[in-house]
Amino acid sequence: MAKMTPLRWGLSPLLLLATWEVCARTNFIDTRFSPATSAIFQHLIFVAKHQTLLVDLRASLQRIAIGYIGGVVLGIALGLAMGILYRVRQFFYPLMVLLYPVPKIALLPLVMLVFGVGDLSKIIVIGLGSFFLVLANTLHGIDTLPRQYFDVAHIFDVRRRDVVTAIVLPGALPSIFTGLRLAIGYSLVVMVAAEISGAQAGLGYVIWQSWETFSLKTLYAYVFVLGVLGLFFTLAIDALQRHWVRWLPPPSPLSAFRNRRS
C-alpha cells in the first residue's frame, strides 16, 4: 500500500480551512453563523485552558475505546466462526440480516431501559455499531477467498487451526481493516448521538448544549476536535494495515501505473 506523507494528508483540510477563513473575512459567509476559522481556533485554545475540554474529551474517549474495542473483538471472532463453521453461520446469519440495517442509535432507548442512563448503555450502543460493521466485513473477506486455497489445504490434510491462521485470517485482513475504518467513523457518530441523552460530559453533550445556547464558536470547536479524532484514528488504522497487510497493491490503478513508470 502506498504511504501518504503528512503533507498530502493535511493539504485538503488546510485548503478547506483557508477557504473558510477567506470567505469569512470577505463577508462571503455570515460570520454570525459561521465564524472564521481563526476565531474558532482562538476559542478552542480558550476552552482548553479555562473550561472542561479535557474532561469532555476523556469521557468521550473512554466510551468509544471500550465500545469500539469490544465490538471489534466480538465482530472479528463471530465473523471468523461464521465464515468457517456452516452451522454457526446458519444460526447467526438471519440475526445479522435482521439487525444490521437497524440504526444502532435507535436501540439506545431500549438499551437504557435495561442498563440505565449511565455510560454502560452508551458503550453498548457504540459497541453494537462497530460490531456489525466489522462482522459483515470479516465475513465478506472470508467469502471472497479463492476456493483453491481450501482445496489445497484439504489435499495436504492441513489442520483446521492452521487453515485459519495461514489462510482464512490473512486473506480476510484487508476486509477486516476496511471494517475497522468504517466502524471507527460510525462509532464517533453513535457516540455523539448517545451523549446527547443522559450524559453530563462528553463532546456530543457539549455540542448539543452549545446548539441550545447558540454558542456557535464552542460548537464549531468541538466539531473540529471530532474531526481531528477521526483523522487520528484513521491514520492509526492505516499504519496498522501497512504493518499487517504488506502485500496489498497501491490504492489505485493510476498510482500503480505511475510507480511502474518511475
C-alpha positions as CSV (number, residue, x, y, z in Angstrom):
1,M,0.0,0.0,0.0
2,A,1.3,3.4,-1.0
3,K,2.2,5.6,2.0
4,M,0.8,9.1,2.2
5,T,3.1,11.7,3.6
6,P,1.8,14.1,6.3
7,L,1.8,16.9,3.7
8,R,-0.5,15.1,1.4
9,W,-2.8,14.2,4.3
10,G,-3.0,17.8,5.5
11,L,-3.3,19.5,2.2
12,S,-7.0,19.3,1.5
13,P,-8.0,20.0,5.2
14,L,-5.7,23.1,5.3
15,L,-7.1,24.2,1.9
16,L,-10.7,23.9,3.3
17,L,-9.8,25.9,6.4
18,A,-8.0,28.6,4.4
19,T,-11.0,28.9,2.1
20,W,-13.3,29.2,5.1
21,E,-11.2,31.9,6.6
22,V,-11.1,33.9,3.3
23,C,-14.9,33.6,2.9
24,A,-15.4,34.8,6.4
25,R,-13.0,37.8,6.1
26,T,-14.5,38.9,2.8
27,N,-18.1,38.6,4.2
28,F,-18.9,35.9,1.7
29,I,-20.4,33.9,4.5
30,D,-22.3,35.3,7.6
31,T,-19.9,35.1,10.5
32,R,-22.8,35.2,12.9
33,F,-23.5,31.6,11.9
34,S,-20.1,30.5,10.5
35,P,-17.2,32.2,12.4
36,A,-13.8,32.5,10.8
37,T,-11.5,29.5,11.4
38,S,-9.0,31.8,13.3
39,A,-11.8,32.8,15.7
40,I,-12.8,29.2,16.2
41,F,-9.2,28.1,17.0
42,Q,-8.7,31.0,19.4
43,H,-11.9,29.9,21.2
44,L,-10.7,26.3,21.2
45,I,-7.5,27.4,22.9
46,F,-9.5,29.4,25.4
47,V,-11.8,26.4,26.1
48,A,-8.9,24.1,26.5
49,K,-7.3,26.4,29.1
50,H,-10.3,27.6,31.1
51,Q,-13.1,25.1,30.6
52,T,-13.7,21.4,30.5
53,L,-12.4,20.3,27.1
54,L,-10.0,17.7,28.6
55,V,-12.8,16.3,30.8
56,D,-15.2,16.0,27.9
57,L,-12.5,14.6,25.7
58,R,-11.6,12.0,28.3
59,A,-15.2,11.0,28.8
60,S,-15.8,10.5,25.1
61,L,-12.5,8.6,24.5
62,Q,-13.3,6.3,27.4
63,R,-16.7,5.4,26.0
64,I,-15.6,5.0,22.4
65,A,-12.5,3.0,23.4
66,I,-14.4,0.4,25.4
67,G,-17.3,0.2,23.0
68,Y,-15.2,0.1,19.8
69,I,-12.6,-2.4,21.0
70,G,-15.3,-4.7,22.4
71,G,-17.4,-4.5,19.2
72,V,-14.3,-5.1,17.1
73,V,-13.1,-8.2,19.0
74,L,-16.6,-9.8,19.1
75,G,-17.2,-8.9,15.4
76,I,-13.9,-10.5,14.2
77,A,-14.5,-13.6,16.4
78,L,-18.1,-14.2,15.2
79,G,-17.2,-13.3,11.6
80,L,-14.4,-15.9,11.6
81,A,-16.7,-18.5,13.2
82,M,-19.5,-17.8,10.7
83,G,-17.0,-18.0,7.8
84,I,-15.5,-21.3,8.9
85,L,-18.4,-23.2,10.5
86,Y,-21.5,-23.7,8.5
87,R,-23.8,-24.3,11.4
88,V,-22.7,-21.1,13.2
89,R,-23.4,-19.2,10.0
90,Q,-26.8,-20.9,9.6
91,F,-27.8,-19.8,13.1
92,F,-26.4,-16.2,13.2
93,Y,-26.8,-15.1,9.7
94,P,-30.6,-14.4,9.9
95,L,-30.0,-12.4,13.0
96,M,-27.3,-10.3,11.3
97,V,-29.5,-9.6,8.3
98,L,-32.3,-8.6,10.7
99,L,-30.4,-6.3,12.9
100,Y,-27.7,-4.9,10.6
101,P,-30.0,-2.3,8.9
102,V,-31.4,-1.0,12.1
103,P,-29.7,2.3,13.1
104,K,-27.9,1.5,16.3
105,I,-28.8,4.8,17.9
106,A,-32.4,3.7,17.6
107,L,-31.6,1.0,20.1
108,L,-30.4,3.4,22.7
109,P,-33.8,3.9,24.4
110,L,-34.2,0.1,24.7
111,V,-30.7,-0.3,26.0
112,M,-31.3,2.4,28.5
113,L,-34.4,0.7,29.8
114,V,-32.3,-2.4,30.6
115,F,-28.9,-0.9,31.6
116,G,-29.9,2.6,32.8
117,V,-28.9,6.0,31.5
118,G,-25.3,5.9,32.5
119,D,-22.1,5.2,30.5
120,L,-22.8,1.5,30.1
121,S,-25.8,2.0,27.8
122,K,-23.8,4.4,25.6
123,I,-20.8,2.0,25.5
124,I,-23.1,-0.9,24.4
125,V,-24.7,1.1,21.6
126,I,-21.2,2.2,20.4
127,G,-20.1,-1.4,20.5
128,L,-23.1,-2.6,18.5
129,G,-22.3,-0.1,15.8
130,S,-18.7,-1.3,15.4
131,F,-19.7,-5.0,15.9
132,F,-22.0,-5.3,12.9
133,L,-19.7,-3.4,10.5
134,V,-16.6,-5.5,11.4
135,L,-18.7,-8.7,11.4
136,A,-20.0,-8.0,7.9
137,N,-16.6,-7.1,6.5
138,T,-14.9,-10.1,8.1
139,L,-17.5,-12.5,6.7
140,H,-17.2,-10.8,3.3
141,G,-13.4,-11.2,3.4
142,I,-13.7,-14.9,4.1
143,D,-16.4,-15.5,1.4
144,T,-14.2,-13.9,-1.3
145,L,-11.2,-16.0,-0.6
146,P,-10.3,-18.3,-3.6
147,R,-11.6,-21.8,-3.1
148,Q,-8.4,-23.2,-4.4
149,Y,-6.6,-22.4,-1.2
150,F,-9.0,-24.6,0.8
151,D,-8.8,-27.3,-1.8
152,V,-5.0,-27.4,-1.5
153,A,-5.3,-27.4,2.3
154,H,-7.7,-30.3,2.1
155,I,-5.5,-32.3,-0.2
156,F,-2.5,-32.0,2.1
157,D,-4.7,-32.7,5.2
158,V,-3.8,-29.3,6.8
159,R,-5.3,-29.0,10.3
160,R,-8.2,-26.6,10.7
161,R,-6.3,-24.4,13.1
162,D,-3.5,-24.0,10.6
163,V,-6.1,-23.2,7.8
164,V,-7.5,-20.4,10.0
165,T,-4.1,-18.9,10.9
166,A,-2.4,-19.4,7.5
167,I,-5.3,-18.9,5.0
168,V,-8.5,-17.5,6.5
169,L,-7.2,-14.8,8.8
170,P,-4.5,-13.4,6.5
171,G,-6.9,-13.5,3.5
172,A,-9.6,-11.7,5.3
173,L,-7.4,-9.0,6.8
174,P,-7.9,-6.4,4.1
175,S,-11.7,-6.6,4.5
176,I,-11.3,-6.6,8.3
177,F,-9.3,-3.4,8.1
178,T,-12.0,-1.9,5.9
179,G,-14.5,-2.8,8.6
180,L,-12.3,-1.2,11.3
181,R,-12.0,2.0,9.3
182,L,-15.8,2.2,8.7
183,A,-16.5,1.2,12.3
184,I,-14.5,4.0,13.9
185,G,-16.3,6.7,11.9
186,Y,-19.7,5.2,12.7
187,S,-18.7,4.8,16.3
188,L,-17.9,8.5,16.5
189,V,-21.4,9.3,15.0
190,V,-23.1,7.0,17.5
191,M,-21.1,8.3,20.4
192,V,-22.1,11.9,19.7
193,A,-25.8,10.9,19.4
194,A,-25.7,8.8,22.5
195,E,-24.1,11.6,24.6
196,I,-27.0,13.9,23.9
197,S,-29.2,11.7,26.1
198,G,-28.4,11.4,29.8
199,A,-24.7,12.5,29.7
200,Q,-23.1,15.1,31.9
201,A,-19.8,15.3,30.0
202,G,-18.5,14.4,26.5
203,L,-18.0,16.0,23.1
204,G,-21.6,15.2,22.0
205,Y,-23.0,16.6,25.2
206,V,-21.2,19.9,24.8
207,I,-22.1,20.1,21.1
208,W,-25.8,19.8,21.9
209,Q,-25.6,22.2,24.8
210,S,-23.8,24.7,22.5
211,W,-26.6,24.4,19.9
212,E,-29.2,25.0,22.5
213,T,-27.5,28.1,23.9
214,F,-26.3,29.3,20.4
215,S,-22.7,29.1,21.4
216,L,-21.5,28.6,17.9
217,K,-17.8,29.0,18.5
218,T,-17.9,26.2,21.1
219,L,-20.0,24.1,18.7
220,Y,-17.5,24.5,15.8
221,A,-14.5,24.0,18.1
222,Y,-15.8,20.7,19.4
223,V,-16.8,19.5,15.9
224,F,-13.2,20.3,14.9
225,V,-12.0,18.2,17.7
226,L,-14.2,15.3,16.5
227,G,-12.7,15.7,13.0
228,V,-9.2,15.5,14.4
229,L,-10.1,12.4,16.4
230,G,-11.4,10.8,13.2
231,L,-8.2,11.7,11.3
232,F,-6.0,10.4,14.1
233,F,-7.9,7.1,14.4
234,T,-7.8,6.6,10.6
235,L,-4.1,7.2,10.4
236,A,-3.6,4.7,13.3
237,I,-5.6,2.1,11.4
238,D,-3.8,2.8,8.2
239,A,-0.5,2.3,10.0
240,L,-1.6,-1.0,11.4
241,Q,-2.8,-2.1,8.0
242,R,0.6,-1.2,6.3
243,H,2.3,-3.3,9.0
244,W,0.0,-6.4,8.9
245,V,-1.1,-6.4,5.2
246,R,2.1,-5.6,3.4
247,W,1.1,-7.5,0.2
248,L,-1.7,-5.1,-0.7
249,P,-1.3,-3.3,-4.1
250,P,-1.2,0.5,-4.5
251,P,-4.6,2.1,-3.7
252,S,-5.5,2.8,-7.3
253,P,-4.5,1.6,-10.8
254,L,-3.3,5.1,-11.7
255,S,-0.8,5.1,-8.8
256,A,0.4,1.7,-9.8
257,F,0.9,2.9,-13.4
258,R,2.8,5.9,-12.1
259,N,5.0,3.7,-9.9
260,R,5.9,1.4,-12.8
261,R,6.9,4.4,-14.9
262,S,9.1,5.8,-12.2
